[in-house]
Amino acid sequence: ELQEIVKHIPADRLLVETDAPYLLPRTLRPKPKTRRNEPCHLIEVVRTLAQCTGRDIEELAVETSENARRLFNLT
């Protein structure tokens, strides 16, 4: 199951995305009026990841942001 697999991804290799614009996070509350996913929903992806891994949401946000910067040479 995906929730178990993410526990084995090294922190320095983890990236998050929204699958925008087609797949809304299932846990998004309240449901938006449109079915369009947007980058502002990324925090919901990080929140779910934190729940699955038992990690701190702020820590995950910082780590995944640093990983993205490193991957795309933005640092």
Secondary structure as UniProt FT lines:
FT   HELIX           2..5
FT   HELIX           6..8
FT   HELIX           11..13
FT   TURN            20..22
FT   TURN            26..27
FT   HELIX           39..41
FT   HELIX           42..53
FT   HELIX           57..71
FT   TURN            72..73
//
